[in-house]
Amino acid sequence: MSKQLAMTADMELQLPLFSEQSQIIANAMPQSLPFTFIDLFAGIGGFRSALEKLGGQCLFSCEWDKYSQKTYQAWYGETPHSDIRELSIPAIPQHEILAAGFPCQPFSLAGVSKRQSLGMAHGFECETQGNLFFNLAAIVKEKRPPVLLLENVKNLKSHDRGQTWQVIHDTLDDLNYWIFDKIIDAAAWVPQHRERVYIVCFDKKRFPECPPFEYPQPPAHNKPRLADILEPDPDPKYTLTPHLWNYLQRYAEGHRAKGNGFGFGLGDPEGIARTLSARYHKDGAEILIPQGDQKPPRRLTPVECCRLMGFDEKKIVVSDMQAYRQFGNAVVPKVVEAVGREILKVMFWKLSQEGGLFQSADAPPARRKLTA
């Protein structure tokens, strides 16, 4: 593929990459790839943060949670559309990559056990969240983006004995997409054990032969450490009260006696943390920072959670509780960026096959550069 990449390295690249009418573009050394994308189930913009660094232009965003909308507006200058079920699909702009972290809770291990204990439906039986995947599929069917970049919890593939994943896979296959999927642990990019399934799909109309897509290899050097994201002088309010600390220790000891693995997680500053969850605001038990023998440990601060997830540090505009929820639900931008770079390689490969970059006659004159 490197030879083919070199072939396209001296072409000038313009929006849109994939269009019905085509023309060859003049020569120029590209510095970033111009592509368009939409950001569905956007949360606080983990996909957007990553894809914009690769040269992407976000044309549309959708996120129902009002607090996440507030953060998204503060960070990216626009308020996402709200409920995906109420969108006018024809009004969504044409785009080249559809990015979406569709709802996690109905498919997560924690979500399934919680819903079962409450007698609630889960997976595709959950009308309020599980079926939102089909709203996503309806957008794909009508807009036909060349590439899909989806993310969900690791348990998506094993939920309901694999039947949930089978329905998702069959739906994407029926939509006529090549489907790639892999569980990736973000621990090579951020100091946190965080396994998520990344699903990458290519439209078979645009890519008649199976594209040579490969998932990124974890970085080999500069392994992240928890110590790297810690604030030097955090507010004392994040220190656990002696009462809560004693309770967590008794709770953990009780479960250890029963042979269970439940309990708090005392982080090793030289290692990595457990997975940050949306429940972190309750007691912070999964990731506690030691403060010596004479003082209870503390929670991570919201700023530290921002760093732990790999976001560029930005102003936090919501309460601590909402910030913890938002970061616990977010994608890791650095992993999205790594997967996105591999998608760009396939785009290069496709364009080089066609002998150049193609653009519709009525496309806007905006030009952007491609990162090699």
Kinemage of the C-alpha trace (Angstrom):
@kinemage 1
@onewidth
@group {chain A} dominant
@subgroup {mainchain}
@vectorlist {calphas} color= white
{ca met a 1} P 0.000 0.000 0.000
{ca ser a 2} L 2.952 2.367 0.580
{ca lys a 3} L 3.650 2.637 -3.178
{ca gln a 4} L 0.021 3.529 -3.800
{ca leu a 5} L 0.122 6.103 -1.037
{ca ala a 6} L 3.128 7.668 -2.693
{ca met a 7} L 1.188 7.831 -5.953
{ca thr a 8} L -1.416 10.064 -4.340
{ca ala a 9} L 1.087 12.124 -2.346
{ca asp a 10} L 1.440 14.687 -5.131
{ca met a 11} L -2.280 15.238 -5.745
{ca glu a 12} L -4.251 18.180 -4.477
{ca leu a 13} L -7.199 16.981 -2.429
{ca gln a 14} L -10.615 18.629 -2.319
{ca leu a 15} L -14.052 17.972 -0.837
{ca pro a 16} L -15.903 15.746 -1.360
{ca leu a 17} L -13.728 12.665 -1.754
{ca phe a 18} L -16.443 10.380 -3.102
{ca ser a 19} L -19.037 11.862 -5.443
{ca glu a 20} L -21.112 10.779 -8.391
{ca gln a 21} L -19.459 13.067 -10.945
{ca ser a 22} L -15.693 13.116 -11.034
{ca gln a 23} L -12.715 15.011 -12.300
{ca ile a 24} L -8.985 14.696 -11.758
{ca ile a 25} L -7.452 17.351 -9.503
{ca ala a 26} L -4.181 19.197 -10.117
{ca asn a 27} L -0.884 18.288 -8.463
{ca ala a 28} L 0.066 19.499 -4.976
{ca met a 29} L 1.702 17.914 -1.934
{ca pro a 30} L -1.086 16.943 0.500
{ca gln a 31} L -0.746 17.543 4.207
{ca ser a 32} L -4.161 16.306 5.386
{ca leu a 33} L -7.047 14.414 3.850
{ca pro a 34} L -10.198 16.448 3.215
{ca phe a 35} L -13.240 14.418 4.164
{ca thr a 36} L -16.634 15.117 5.666
{ca phe a 37} L -18.285 13.274 8.532
{ca ile a 38} L -21.299 13.336 10.815
{ca asp a 39} L -21.180 12.718 14.554
{ca leu a 40} L -24.123 10.671 15.868
{ca phe a 41} L -24.693 9.798 19.529
{ca ala a 42} L -21.940 12.370 19.827
{ca gly a 43} L -21.573 12.586 23.606
{ca ile a 44} L -18.878 15.184 24.216
{ca gly a 45} L -17.296 14.816 20.799
{ca gly a 46} L -14.674 12.083 21.133
{ca phe a 47} L -15.111 11.134 17.479
{ca arg a 48} L -15.114 14.751 16.375
{ca ser a 49} L -11.964 15.591 18.310
{ca ala a 50} L -10.126 12.740 16.600
{ca leu a 51} L -11.472 13.063 13.063
{ca glu a 52} L -10.892 16.810 12.864
{ca lys a 53} L -7.215 16.174 13.599
{ca leu a 54} L -7.148 13.915 10.531
{ca gly a 55} L -8.542 16.645 8.282
{ca gly a 56} L -12.235 15.901 8.696
{ca gln a 57} L -15.000 18.477 8.545
{ca cys a 58} L -18.030 17.797 10.736
{ca leu a 59} L -21.266 18.597 8.918
{ca phe a 60} L -23.833 17.408 11.461
{ca ser a 61} L -24.010 16.231 15.076
{ca cys a 62} L -26.672 14.604 17.227
{ca glu a 63} L -26.733 14.042 21.008
{ca trp a 64} L -29.835 13.852 23.196
{ca asp a 65} L -28.356 14.534 26.677
{ca lys a 66} L -28.697 18.226 27.531
{ca tyr a 67} L -25.566 18.305 29.684
{ca ser a 68} L -23.461 16.683 26.981
{ca gln a 69} L -24.933 19.181 24.532
{ca lys a 70} L -23.701 21.969 26.805
{ca thr a 71} L -20.156 20.575 26.800
{ca tyr a 72} L -20.261 19.939 23.054
{ca gln a 73} L -21.357 23.508 22.374
{ca ala a 74} L -18.615 24.922 24.595
{ca trp a 75} L -15.915 22.777 22.981
{ca tyr a 76} L -16.947 22.796 19.313
{ca gly a 77} L -19.123 25.876 18.944
{ca glu a 78} L -22.375 24.151 18.019
{ca thr a 79} L -25.248 22.503 19.841
{ca pro a 80} L -25.995 19.017 18.489
{ca his a 81} L -29.441 18.060 17.289
{ca ser a 82} L -31.288 16.205 20.015
{ca asp a 83} L -33.299 12.987 19.602
{ca ile a 84} L -32.147 10.839 16.670
{ca arg a 85} L -35.668 9.419 16.422
{ca glu a 86} L -36.992 12.851 15.505
{ca leu a 87} L -34.445 13.727 12.822
{ca ser a 88} L -35.429 14.427 9.242
{ca ile a 89} L -33.049 12.064 7.482
{ca pro a 90} L -33.219 13.885 4.113
{ca ala a 91} L -32.024 17.034 5.928
{ca ile a 92} L -28.812 15.346 7.086
{ca pro a 93} L -25.968 16.458 4.777
{ca gln a 94} L -24.234 13.938 2.540
{ca his a 95} L -20.972 12.854 4.130
{ca glu a 96} L -18.100 10.440 3.675
{ca ile a 97} L -17.735 8.989 7.177
{ca leu a 98} L -20.596 8.300 9.563
{ca ala a 99} L -19.215 8.154 13.111
{ca ala a 100} L -21.356 6.877 15.962
{ca gly a 101} L -20.946 5.463 19.441
{ca phe a 102} L -24.477 4.133 19.644
{ca pro a 103} L -25.900 3.628 23.153
{ca cys a 104} L -23.840 1.409 25.393
{ca gln a 105} L -25.967 0.575 28.428
{ca pro a 106} L -28.368 -1.980 26.936
{ca phe a 107} L -25.393 -4.084 25.798
{ca ser a 108} L -22.892 -3.598 28.641
{ca leu a 109} L -22.244 -6.154 31.361
{ca ala a 110} L -23.248 -3.632 34.018
{ca gly a 111} L -26.284 -2.525 32.064
{ca val a 112} L -27.555 -6.065 31.469
{ca ser a 113} L -27.235 -7.106 35.116
{ca lys a 114} L -28.882 -3.883 36.281
{ca arg a 115} L -31.785 -4.216 33.852
{ca gln a 116} L -32.286 -7.898 34.672
{ca ser a 117} L -32.409 -7.153 38.401
{ca leu a 118} L -35.036 -4.469 37.755
{ca gly a 119} L -37.046 -6.708 35.449
{ca met a 120} L -36.271 -4.449 32.499
{ca ala a 121} L -35.684 -5.397 28.869
{ca his a 122} L -32.172 -5.234 27.462
{ca gly a 123} L -30.468 -5.399 24.089
{ca phe a 124} L -32.826 -5.024 21.141
{ca glu a 125} L -35.802 -5.595 23.446
{ca cys a 126} L -35.084 -2.229 25.111
{ca glu a 127} L -37.320 0.136 23.188
{ca thr a 128} L -35.743 3.289 24.597
{ca gln a 129} L -32.123 2.578 23.704
{ca gly a 130} L -31.443 -0.761 22.038
{ca asn a 131} L -33.589 -0.045 19.020
{ca leu a 132} L -31.780 3.227 18.376
{ca phe a 133} L -29.364 1.157 16.308
{ca phe a 134} L -32.136 0.822 13.746
{ca asn a 135} L -32.474 4.611 13.590
{ca leu a 136} L -28.781 4.623 12.791
{ca ala a 137} L -29.321 1.942 10.144
{ca ala a 138} L -32.108 3.993 8.560
{ca ile a 139} L -29.711 6.932 8.161
{ca val a 140} L -27.095 4.641 6.615
{ca lys a 141} L -29.657 3.207 4.204
{ca glu a 142} L -30.724 6.617 2.917
{ca lys a 143} L -27.437 8.559 2.971
{ca arg a 144} L -25.091 5.703 1.925
{ca pro a 145} L -21.875 7.077 3.458
{ca pro a 146} L -18.791 5.368 1.972
{ca val a 147} L -17.432 4.583 5.454
{ca leu a 148} L -18.958 3.807 8.851
{ca leu a 149} L -16.951 4.118 12.061
{ca leu a 150} L -18.871 2.716 15.034
{ca glu a 151} L -17.949 2.018 18.651
{ca asn a 152} L -19.581 0.103 21.470
{ca val a 153} L -18.773 -1.793 24.647
{ca lys a 154} L -16.827 -5.045 24.469
{ca asn a 155} L -19.856 -7.015 25.635
{ca leu a 156} L -21.753 -6.089 22.477
{ca lys a 157} L -20.396 -9.218 20.773
{ca ser a 158} L -21.289 -11.621 23.578
{ca his a 159} L -24.590 -10.125 24.709
{ca asp a 160} L -27.579 -12.474 24.567
{ca arg a 161} L -25.294 -15.350 23.508
{ca gly a 162} L -24.121 -13.397 20.490
{ca gln a 163} L -27.583 -12.770 19.072
{ca thr a 164} L -27.429 -8.984 19.506
{ca trp a 165} L -24.185 -8.785 17.541
{ca gln a 166} L -25.584 -11.129 14.920
{ca val a 167} L -28.538 -8.803 14.326
{ca ile a 168} L -26.214 -5.794 14.044
{ca his a 169} L -23.842 -7.641 11.715
{ca asp a 170} L -26.684 -8.946 9.543
{ca thr a 171} L -28.206 -5.474 9.333
{ca leu a 172} L -24.925 -3.941 8.164
{ca asp a 173} L -24.440 -6.814 5.742
{ca asp a 174} L -27.959 -6.344 4.357
{ca leu a 175} L -27.079 -2.686 3.825
{ca asn a 176} L -24.279 -3.959 1.558
{ca tyr a 177} L -21.204 -2.989 3.558
{ca trp a 178} L -17.893 -4.746 4.091
{ca ile a 179} L -17.635 -5.221 7.875
{ca phe a 180} L -14.534 -5.203 10.057
{ca asp a 181} L -14.617 -5.401 13.838
{ca lys a 182} L -12.066 -5.637 16.604
{ca ile a 183} L -11.929 -5.196 20.361
{ca ile a 184} L -9.212 -2.665 21.181
{ca asp a 185} L -7.831 -1.894 24.628
{ca ala a 186} L -7.047 1.813 24.944
{ca ala a 187} L -4.304 1.079 27.498
{ca ala a 188} L -1.593 1.554 24.865
{ca trp a 189} L -2.795 5.124 24.249
{ca val a 190} L -4.049 6.257 27.672
{ca pro a 191} L -3.291 4.969 31.194
{ca gln a 192} L -6.569 3.082 31.468
{ca his a 193} L -7.718 -0.453 30.750
{ca arg a 194} L -10.661 0.242 28.443
{ca glu a 195} L -11.757 -2.404 25.947
{ca arg a 196} L -14.231 -1.351 23.281
{ca val a 197} L -15.316 -2.868 19.979
{ca tyr a 198} L -14.596 -0.711 16.937
{ca ile a 199} L -16.638 -1.507 13.835
{ca val a 200} L -15.459 -0.172 10.467
{ca cys a 201} L -17.582 -0.666 7.362
{ca phe a 202} L -17.079 0.215 3.687
{ca asp a 203} L -19.892 0.632 1.169
{ca lys a 204} L -19.607 -2.132 -1.441
{ca lys a 205} L -20.868 0.235 -4.124
{ca arg a 206} L -17.872 2.509 -3.522
{ca phe a 207} L -15.516 -0.369 -2.729
{ca pro a 208} L -16.508 -3.276 -5.020
{ca glu a 209} L -13.584 -5.369 -3.792
{ca cys a 210} L -12.891 -5.937 -0.125
{ca pro a 211} L -10.599 -3.081 0.943
{ca pro a 212} L -7.232 -3.825 2.599
{ca phe a 213} L -8.245 -2.328 5.927
{ca glu a 214} L -6.217 -3.234 9.005
{ca tyr a 215} L -6.674 -2.108 12.582
{ca pro a 216} L -3.855 -0.068 14.119
{ca gln a 217} L -1.059 -1.652 16.082
{ca pro a 218} L -0.668 -0.317 19.635
{ca pro a 219} L 2.133 2.220 20.061
{ca ala a 220} L 5.318 0.414 20.989
{ca his a 221} L 6.953 3.187 22.994
{ca asn a 222} L 6.133 5.741 25.681
{ca lys a 223} L 3.659 3.600 27.554
{ca pro a 224} L 1.224 5.853 29.418
{ca arg a 225} L 1.313 5.985 33.210
{ca leu a 226} L -1.403 7.043 35.598
{ca ala a 227} L 1.063 9.465 37.180
{ca asp a 228} L 1.246 11.391 33.918
{ca ile a 229} L -2.343 12.604 34.174
{ca leu a 230} L -2.470 13.476 37.885
{ca glu a 231} L -2.758 17.059 39.097
{ca pro a 232} L 0.051 18.125 41.454
{ca asp a 233} L -2.235 19.824 43.979
{ca pro a 234} L -5.838 18.609 43.679
{ca asp a 235} L -8.651 20.157 45.675
{ca pro a 236} L -9.036 18.418 49.081
{ca lys a 237} L -12.746 17.907 48.327
{ca tyr a 238} L -11.825 14.902 46.195
{ca thr a 239} L -10.361 13.063 49.211
{ca leu a 240} L -12.707 10.369 50.527
{ca thr a 241} L -14.179 10.866 53.949
{ca pro a 242} L -12.922 8.395 56.577
{ca his a 243} L -16.457 6.995 56.776
{ca leu a 244} L -16.653 6.260 53.027
{ca trp a 245} L -13.117 4.857 52.941
{ca asn a 246} L -13.864 2.501 55.833
{ca tyr a 247} L -17.082 1.397 54.142
{ca leu a 248} L -15.303 0.619 50.852
{ca gln a 249} L -12.669 -1.428 52.677
{ca arg a 250} L -15.290 -3.433 54.575
{ca tyr a 251} L -17.283 -3.963 51.391
{ca ala a 252} L -14.223 -5.216 49.495
{ca glu a 253} L -13.182 -7.496 52.356
{ca gly a 254} L -16.651 -9.022 52.495
{ca his a 255} L -16.564 -9.873 48.809
{ca arg a 256} L -13.010 -11.230 49.017
{ca ala a 257} L -14.160 -13.592 51.746
{ca lys a 258} L -16.834 -14.881 49.354
{ca gly a 259} L -14.354 -15.278 46.534
{ca asn a 260} L -15.720 -12.349 44.522
{ca gly a 261} L -13.653 -9.700 42.785
{ca phe a 262} L -15.799 -6.728 43.684
{ca gly a 263} L -14.233 -3.811 45.485
{ca phe a 264} L -12.380 -0.569 45.104
{ca gly a 265} L -9.420 -0.084 42.798
{ca leu a 266} L -6.402 1.636 44.308
{ca gly a 267} L -4.453 2.950 41.361
{ca asp a 268} L -0.715 2.437 40.892
{ca pro a 269} L 0.718 5.757 39.693
{ca glu a 270} L 3.338 3.872 37.688
{ca gly a 271} L 0.729 1.644 36.063
{ca ile a 272} L -2.686 2.062 34.494
{ca ala a 273} L -6.151 2.504 35.943
{ca arg a 274} L -9.263 0.404 35.768
{ca thr a 275} L -11.977 1.412 33.302
{ca leu a 276} L -13.537 4.778 34.039
{ca ser a 277} L -17.314 4.330 34.079
{ca ala a 278} L -20.268 6.696 34.033
{ca arg a 279} L -20.925 5.637 37.648
{ca tyr a 280} L -17.672 7.155 38.847
{ca his a 281} L -19.493 10.112 40.393
{ca lys a 282} L -21.099 7.871 43.023
{ca asp a 283} L -18.018 7.010 45.087
{ca gly a 284} L -15.062 6.846 42.690
{ca ala a 285} L -14.330 3.339 43.928
{ca glu a 286} L -13.025 1.893 40.654
{ca ile a 287} L -10.138 4.360 40.451
{ca leu a 288} L -8.788 5.754 43.720
{ca ile a 289} L -5.498 7.613 44.062
{ca pro a 290} L -3.405 6.731 47.139
{ca gln a 291} L -2.274 9.626 49.375
{ca gly a 292} L -0.110 7.825 51.908
{ca asp a 293} L -0.880 5.742 54.975
{ca gln a 294} L -2.166 8.633 57.072
{ca lys a 295} L -4.785 9.884 54.647
{ca pro a 296} L -7.676 8.276 52.766
{ca pro a 297} L -7.291 8.016 48.992
{ca arg a 298} L -9.037 10.431 46.670
{ca arg a 299} L -11.120 10.390 43.525
{ca leu a 300} L -9.782 11.589 40.226
{ca thr a 301} L -10.668 15.186 39.499
{ca pro a 302} L -12.727 15.946 36.367
{ca val a 303} L -9.597 17.414 34.754
{ca glu a 304} L -7.750 14.167 35.429
{ca cys a 305} L -10.644 12.198 33.926
{ca cys a 306} L -10.378 14.394 30.836
{ca arg a 307} L -6.692 13.508 30.572
{ca leu a 308} L -7.329 9.848 31.400
{ca met a 309} L -9.672 9.628 28.412
{ca gly a 310} L -7.117 11.293 26.147
{ca phe a 311} L -9.028 14.489 25.397
{ca asp a 312} L -7.187 17.731 24.829
{ca glu a 313} L -7.609 19.658 28.036
{ca lys a 314} L -10.563 22.035 27.765
{ca lys a 315} L -12.735 24.021 30.136
{ca ile a 316} L -15.255 21.883 31.988
{ca val a 317} L -18.618 23.656 31.887
{ca val a 318} L -20.812 21.213 33.822
{ca ser a 319} L -20.928 19.936 37.387
{ca asp a 320} L -18.476 17.313 38.618
{ca met a 321} L -21.229 14.696 38.554
{ca gln a 322} L -22.086 15.398 34.925
{ca ala a 323} L -18.409 15.608 33.952
{ca tyr a 324} L -17.745 12.165 35.456
{ca arg a 325} L -20.733 10.754 33.568
{ca gln a 326} L -19.623 12.338 30.308
{ca phe a 327} L -16.041 11.124 30.463
{ca gly a 328} L -17.163 7.682 31.627
{ca asn a 329} L -19.394 7.360 28.555
{ca ala a 330} L -16.924 8.822 26.061
{ca val a 331} L -14.787 7.231 23.380
{ca val a 332} L -11.018 7.610 23.616
{ca pro a 333} L -10.094 10.128 20.895
{ca lys a 334} L -6.558 8.773 20.524
{ca val a 335} L -7.885 5.312 19.649
{ca val a 336} L -10.424 6.792 17.214
{ca glu a 337} L -7.603 8.783 15.615
{ca ala a 338} L -5.480 5.644 15.236
{ca val a 339} L -8.362 3.721 13.642
{ca gly a 340} L -9.164 6.753 11.510
{ca arg a 341} L -5.634 6.848 10.106
{ca glu a 342} L -6.087 3.288 8.895
{ca ile a 343} L -9.363 4.297 7.239
{ca leu a 344} L -7.514 7.111 5.455
{ca lys a 345} L -5.045 4.586 4.078
{ca val a 346} L -7.946 2.742 2.476
{ca met a 347} L -9.240 6.016 1.047
{ca phe a 348} L -5.782 6.644 -0.440
{ca trp a 349} L -5.756 3.137 -1.845
{ca lys a 350} L -9.152 3.633 -3.441
{ca leu a 351} L -8.252 7.002 -4.922
{ca ser a 352} L -4.973 5.702 -6.320
{ca gln a 353} L -6.845 2.841 -7.967
{ca glu a 354} L -9.049 5.362 -9.722
{ca gly a 355} L -6.085 7.425 -10.887
{ca gly a 356} L -6.761 10.510 -8.816
{ca leu a 357} L -9.106 12.323 -6.526
{ca phe a 358} L -12.614 12.923 -7.769
{ca gln a 359} L -14.927 15.825 -7.146
{ca ser a 360} L -18.405 16.757 -8.322
{ca ala a 361} L -18.662 19.708 -10.697
{ca asp a 362} L -20.792 21.691 -8.233
{ca ala a 363} L -18.636 20.997 -5.172
{ca pro a 364} L -17.493 23.980 -3.080
{ca pro a 365} L -13.962 25.246 -3.758
{ca ala a 366} L -12.776 24.690 -0.166
{ca arg a 367} L -9.429 22.859 -0.088
{ca arg a 368} L -7.740 21.080 2.789
{ca lys a 369} L -4.588 19.046 3.232
{ca leu a 370} L -3.919 15.423 4.000
{ca thr a 371} L -1.622 14.135 6.749
{ca ala a 372} L 0.483 11.330 5.324
